Amino acid sequence: MSESAFADRIVQNLLDTDFYKLSMMQAVLHNYPNVDVEWEFRCRNGEDLRPYLAQIREQIDKLCELSLANGQLGFLEQISFIKPDFLRFLGLFRFNLRYLQLGIENDELYLRLRGPWLHVILFEVPLLAIISEVRNRQRYPQVKLSEARDQLYRKFDWLKAHASSDELAELQVADFGTRRRFSYKVQEEVVRVLKEDFPARFVGTSNVHLARKLDIKPLGTMAHEWIMAHQQLGPRLIDSQIAALDCWVREYRGLLGIALTDCITMDAFLGDFDLFFAKLFDGLRHDSGDPVRWAEKAIAHYRKLGIDPMTKTLVFSDGLNLTKSLEIFRALRGRINVSFGIGTNLTCDIPGVAPMNIVLKMTDCNGQPVAKISDEAAKTQCRDENFVAYLRHVFKVPKE
């Protein structure tokens, strides 16, 4: 009998999250320990999640049981840029549900976080994983682990049939699939198979728990919230991206050097990404808009600054699969280093299963609105239209 795709727990422990949440959390502890934020959940595909409210609430309650064991702290201690004071804080950390509001509002599932950034930052990934898996348990209870594994091997067969041996030796892929995974057990199996049998170069996972369990490198640097929060953290709005990048550089001193570009569009980002930052950061991450057009802008920018693009890396992470990754790789090969973080298409790609499109995004910082103006119109997010208009005006971003 084939093994079920579901485990007893949805979130295994505090390390069952994306690595960049921990890297940002340390930076928040050291720089913004008293900042308050708000986050809001959105289901982009309009699915009715109200029937799952009770099960979601039950799983969220279980988050409060989690704490880091000595072995888990010991794993983090081996990472050079994780500081002792942050490890001590993590050893004391517990999820606090006083910062979370969950219910039904306007005939939709309502989920909002409000509280100290330092204490709500770790909620995002496990909450999304919970919602995704609770829904999948109800809709697809008969799915077996073998179905996910077989689908993955079909992808390996496709890749070996369509890529040359030279391409397979260079193509770098990572697992970025925690937040919208079909289930924890599926992600664990996918990462295990990627480590053992992937025909190209499997370079790591964003999931810290799986990195520890399977002896794989944990990957991640920063996310949109880091740059968005700086829109309300003191400097002039026009200097907010510079302040975010500068604070990151001071925190990590040249490590964790992949910068995210699409918080206020790529063009606005490159306007602030001067020679100082371009030399200090190892590369850039793409998360919206046409990937090759974006890469061409990055290459041109490095060349304009007198930097050899082959000394830098572009990380792609926007709705990728292996087919799209190979296309991007071929378009850029030999011109700049590239790597691909694949999420939903690895951890929630099972025949007959429709994956979710859910996000939990920061909406306010210190009581004031923050916004993300993506390179893709559908990903732009803010509750305050006036602030979005002001942000566009300040950064000279045209309307769609």
N, C-alpha and C positions, 0 to 999 in steps of 0.2 A: 504494500500500500504506500502510495506516495506521501511525502511529508507535507503537512499544511504549511501555507505561506505565512502563518501568523503565530507569534509567540505570546506568552502570558502577559508580558509588559510591552507597551508601545515604546516608551522612552526608557532605556536601560539604566542610565545613570547620568550624572552631570556632564560627563565627557561625551555623551551621545548628542553632540551638537557640532556646528561648523567651527573650524579653528579660528576663523577671523572674528568670531564673537569674543573669544578669549583674548585675542591680540588687541581688539578695540577696548575690551573691558579693562585691561591693564592700563591702557592709555587714559581711559576715563578716570580710573582710580587716582592716577598720578596728576592729572590736569584739571578734571572737572568733577570732583567727588560730590559736589552739592547742586549740580544742575538737575532741574526737573524736566521731564519730557512726557509727551503723549504719543501713543501709537494706535493705529486703527487697522482692523482687518478688512480685506476686500476679496470677494470671490469674483474673479474677472470673467468667468464664463457663465455667471448668473445662475448657478445651480442652487436648488433649494436645499439648504443644509439644516433646516429646522427639525426634521425628524431625528437628527443625531444629537440634539442638544444634551439630553440626559447622559448619553455615553461619553460625550466630549467632556462634560463637567466631571464625571467620575474619573476619567483619565487625568484631567488637570489636577484634581485633588491629590492624585498619587504623586505628582511632582513634588509636593511638600515633604514627601518621605525621603527625598534624595539628598545625599551629601557625599563628599569626596572621601574615599578611603585612602589610607596611607600609600598603597601601591599606585593608585591613580595620581596622587600628588607627586609621588616619586617619578612617574613618567614625565610629568610636566617639568619637574626640577631638572631633568636632563637637557631641556631646551634652553639654549644659552641666553636668550633674551627674556625669558620668564624670570621676573625678579622675586627675591625672597618675601618682600612685603605683600606682593600679589598672591603668592602661594599661601601665606598665612590668612589673607582675606578669603581666598577660595575655600580654605579649610573650615571656615566659619559660615560660608554662604549657604543660605536656604532660600528656596522660592517662597515668596510671601504673597498670598492671594489677596491681600488688602489692596494691592496695586492693580488688580484685574477685575474688569466688569464683563460679564457674560450673560446673554439673554436673547430675547427676540424683540426687534424694533423695526417698525415699518415692514412687517412680514418677512424679515430677513434675520439670519443669525447675526447677532451683534457682539463684537468682541473689541474691547478697548483696554489699553494699558495706560496708567497715569501714575507717575511717581518718580523717584530719583533714577536718573539714567543708570547709575551704577547698579541699582537693584532690579531694574526691569530689562536690562540689555540681554540677559540670557533667556528670556521668555520666548523670543521670536521663533527660533528654529524648532524647539520641542512642541510649541503650540501648533505650528503648521504641520509637523509630522503627526501629531495627535489627530487633528482634523482630517488629514488625508487618510490615515489608516482606519480611523473609526468609520468613515464613509465607505472605504473599501471592504471592511469586514462585513458591513451590512449589504453592500451591493454584489460582492463577489466572494461569498463565503467558501465556495468549493475550489478556489484557485489553489494549486499545488506549487511547491517550490520548484519542482522539475520544469514547470511551464516557463518560469522566468529564466531558468538556466538554459533550457533548450533554445529559447529566443536569443539569448546572448551568444550562444555558439553559432547560430545562423548568421549573426552579424559578423562574427569572426570569419566564417566561411566567405561571406561577401567581401570582407576587407582583403583577405588573402587572394581572392579571385581578381580584384580590381586594382590592387596596389602592388608595385614592384618590390622586390626585396630591399632595394636601396631606400625606397620610400618608407617601408615598414621599419627600417632601422632608425629613421629620423622622426617619425610621427609620434608625438608625445600626447598622451591622453590621461586625464585624471578624473576621479569620481567626485562630482559636486552635487550628489543627489539626495541629501538628507531631508530637506524640507518638504519635498513633494513625493517622497518614496511611496511605493505601494504598501510596504510594511518594513519593519526593522529586519525581519528575517530575509526578505528579498534583497535589501541593500547589503546585508552581511554576505549573502551568497554571491551576489554580483561582484563585490569587491574581492572576495576570495578567488573567484574564477578569473577575474582580471589579473590578479597577482600571479596566478599559476599558469594561465594559458593564453593570455592576450598576445596576438601575433605581432603587435607593434610595441611601443615603449609605454608601459603603465608606470606613471611617475608618482602617484600618491592619491590620497583621499582627503576631502575636507572634513570628514568625520573623525573626531579625535579618539573616540572610544574604539572605532574599528582600526584606526592607525595603531593604537596600543595593542589591541587584541591580535591583530594579524601581522604585526611588525612591519608597518608601512609608514612612509613619511606623511605627517599631517601637513596640509597645505592651506594657505589663506593669509590675507593681509588686512584689507579694509573693505567696508561696504558703503553704500550710499549714506547711511545714517551719520557716518563720521563727517562727511563734507556738508551734509544738510544741516546738522546741528550748529556748525560754525556760522551759519547765516544769522544766528541770534546769540552768539557767544562773545560779543564785544567789539570786534573790528568793524569798520565800515563794510557794508554789504559787498561792495566792489572788491574788497580784500578778503572775503570769506574763504574762497578756495585756497588762496595763498596761505592764510592762517592755518587752515586744516593741514595742508601739506607740510608746512613748517613745523607744526606741533608734532606731526608724525615723525619727521626727520629727527627732531630733538629726542623723541622717545626711544626710537630704535636705532639711531646712529648708523644708518646705512643698511641695516637688516630689514627684512619684510618690505622689499622695495618695489612692489608692483602697485601703481596708482590707478584708481578707478576714474574714468574720464567723463561719464555721461550724466553727471548730476545736474549740470547746466549746459548740456550739449558739448560735443567734442571741440567745436570751434572756440567756445568760451573757455574751455579748459586749456587749450593750447595757448590762448592769450596770456594765461598765468603761468604756464609751464615753461619757464625761462631756462637759460643755460645752467643755472644753479641747480634747479630741480631735475633737469634732464640728465645731468651728470650723476646726481645722487641716487635717483631712482633707477632700478634695474630695467623697468619697462612699464607697460600699461595694460589695463584690462578692458576688454570690450564687452558691453552688456546690452547694447541696443543699436538699431540702425543697420545699414548695409555694412557687413564686416570688412569686405575688401576695400570699399571706398574709405572707411574709417582707417584701415591700415595704411592706405596710400597717404592719407593726411599725416599719420604718425611718422612714416618714413621720410616724407618731405620735410617735416618739422625737424627731425633729427639732422638731416642733411643741411638744412638752413643754419643750424646751430654748430655745424662742423663736427658732428658726432657720427661715427660709423654705425649705421643701423644694425650691423651684424654683431655689435657689442650689446644689443638690447633685445628684450623679449616681449612679444605681444601675447597676452593670454586671452583666449576667446571663451565666453561662457553664456552666450545668449541663445537658448533654445536649440542647442546643437544635437546632432546625431553623427554617426561615423561618416555618412555620405557627405554631409555638409562640411565636416571637419577636413576630409580629404580634399574637397574642392578648394577650401581656403588655403590649406597647406600647399597645394600645387600652385596657386596664384602667387604665393609669397615666398616660396622656397628659394633659398640662396640670396634673399634680399634683406631678411630680418628673421630672427629666431621666433618660433611660434610654439604655443602649447594650447591644449584644448581641455576645458573643464566641462564634462557632459553630466547633466543632472537627470531630469525626468526620463529621458530616452534610455538611460541605463537602469534606473531603479524603479521605474513604473512603466515598462514596456512589456506587456503581456497580451497575447492575442485575446481580443474580446473585451479588454479593459480600456475605458476612457479615462486618461489621467486628469487630475484637477489642475486648475490654474488659479492658485490662491497666493495672496501676499499679505504681509503685516508690515506696515510702513510707518515711520515716524511722521507725525503731522504737526507737532508743536514742540518748541524748546523754550524753556523759561517763560511759558505762557504766551509765546508769540509764534505765528505760523512759520513753517519751513516748507520748502518745495523741492521737487525733483522735476526738472524740465529735460526729459529724455531725448535721445536722438530718434526716438520712435514715439509718435504722438500718443498712441494708446497707453504708453507707460508713464506719461506725465501725471503727477499726483500732487494735489494740495487741496485743502478744504477752503482756502481763502483765494478766490479769483483775483482780488485786488493785489494780493501779495505776489501772485504769479505774474500779473501784468507789470508790477514794479520790478520784479526780478528780471523779466525780459527787457525792460527799459534799461536797467542799470548795466546789464551784460550785452546789450544790443543784440538780443535774440529775436528774430522775426517770428510772427505768429505763423502757425501751420497753414 
